[in-house]
Amino acid sequence: MQMTLIGREHRTNERYRANAPYTRVVVREGTKPEVSLTEPKPLLEGHAYDVSTSGLRFELDNALAAGTPITIELYLPGCIKTIHGKGHVVRVFETDDDPGPRRMAAHFDTFDSESDRSSLTSHLADRWLPSEI
């Protein structure tokens, strides 16, 4: 499968498989709060396929370019708290190998609060999602 990549592979954190139909992700281009009321950036809704403490693989109807800064809301099954963070798209899967919604991967640059980071970390550590080997 061909992918558009930025840099080389840096996975150091264990990834966990998400049940995509039940793992909602909401993305907005940019990492600053929306200030324009006349032309707000749209919320893009999709599903996550795997997640780690450093990033996630997800799908949207249309691909965002590699390198695009994004805000992320992640709704994990069994997790009471929505995880809020900021990151950037690190790869986009090619349409030849991936028809339908576009899959891409993002790296978490920061979380909106320590509570967001610790909620994700403890949710994964509690094995709510199966480890992806």
C-alpha positions in Angstrom: 0.0 0.0 0.0 1.5 3.4 -1.0 1.3 6.3 1.4 2.3 9.9 1.4 4.8 10.4 4.2 6.4 13.2 6.1 9.7 12.1 7.6 10.4 8.5 8.6 8.5 6.2 10.9 8.8 7.1 14.6 6.3 4.7 16.3 7.5 4.1 19.8 4.1 3.8 21.6 1.9 0.8 21.6 -1.1 1.1 19.3 -4.6 -0.1 20.2 -7.2 -1.2 17.6 -10.4 0.8 17.7 -13.7 -0.5 16.5 -14.1 2.1 13.8 -18.0 2.4 13.7 -18.0 3.1 17.5 -14.9 5.3 17.7 -15.9 8.8 16.5 -13.3 11.4 15.7 -14.0 15.1 15.0 -11.3 17.1 13.3 -11.0 20.8 12.4 -8.2 22.2 10.3 -5.9 24.5 12.3 -5.0 24.5 16.0 -6.3 27.9 17.1 -9.8 28.5 18.4 -12.2 29.4 15.7 -12.5 33.3 15.5 -14.2 33.9 12.2 -18.0 33.8 12.4 -18.4 34.5 8.7 -16.2 31.6 7.4 -15.7 29.1 10.2 -13.7 26.0 9.5 -16.0 23.0 9.2 -16.0 20.2 11.6 -15.0 17.0 9.9 -16.4 13.8 11.3 -15.0 10.3 10.9 -13.8 7.2 12.7 -10.6 6.1 14.3 -9.0 2.8 13.4 -6.2 2.7 15.9 -4.9 5.0 18.6 -1.9 5.4 20.9 -0.7 8.0 23.3 1.2 9.7 20.5 -1.4 9.6 17.6 -4.1 7.9 15.7 -5.1 6.5 12.3 -8.5 7.7 11.2 -10.8 8.3 8.2 -12.7 11.3 6.9 -14.7 11.7 3.7 -12.0 13.8 2.2 -8.3 13.7 2.9 -6.4 16.5 4.5 -2.9 17.2 3.2 0.1 15.7 5.1 1.4 18.4 7.4 -2.0 20.0 8.0 -2.3 21.2 11.6 -5.6 19.9 13.2 -7.6 20.0 16.4 -8.9 16.6 17.4 -11.9 15.4 19.5 -11.6 11.6 20.1 -14.6 9.7 21.5 -13.4 6.3 22.7 -15.8 3.5 23.6 -16.0 3.1 27.4 -14.2 6.4 28.0 -16.4 8.9 29.8 -14.3 11.9 28.8 -13.8 13.2 25.2 -10.1 13.5 24.5 -9.2 16.9 23.1 -5.8 17.6 21.5 -3.9 19.3 18.7 -1.7 17.6 16.2 -0.9 17.3 12.5 -1.5 14.9 9.7 1.6 12.8 9.2 0.5 10.5 6.3 -2.4 10.0 3.9 -3.2 6.6 2.3 -3.3 6.7 -1.5 -6.8 6.5 -3.2 -5.6 3.6 -5.4 -5.3 1.3 -2.4 -8.0 2.9 -0.2 -11.3 3.6 -1.9 -14.1 5.3 0.0 -13.4 7.5 3.0 -9.8 8.6 3.1 -7.6 7.1 5.8 -4.8 9.2 7.3 -2.7 9.3 10.4 -2.1 12.1 12.8 0.4 12.8 15.6 -0.7 14.4 18.8 1.5 17.5 19.4 -0.3 18.5 22.6 -3.4 17.8 24.6 -5.8 20.5 25.7 -5.2 19.6 29.3 -3.3 17.2 31.5 -6.7 15.6 32.1 -7.1 14.8 28.4 -3.6 13.2 28.2 -4.1 11.2 31.4 -7.6 10.0 30.4 -6.2 8.6 27.1 -3.2 7.1 28.9 -5.3 5.4 31.6 -8.0 4.3 29.2 -5.4 2.5 27.0 -3.5 1.1 30.0 -6.8 -0.3 31.3 -7.0 -2.4 28.0 -10.4 -1.0 26.9 -9.1 -1.5 23.4 -7.1 -4.6 22.1 -3.4 -4.1 21.5 -2.4 -4.1 17.9 0.6 -6.3 17.3 
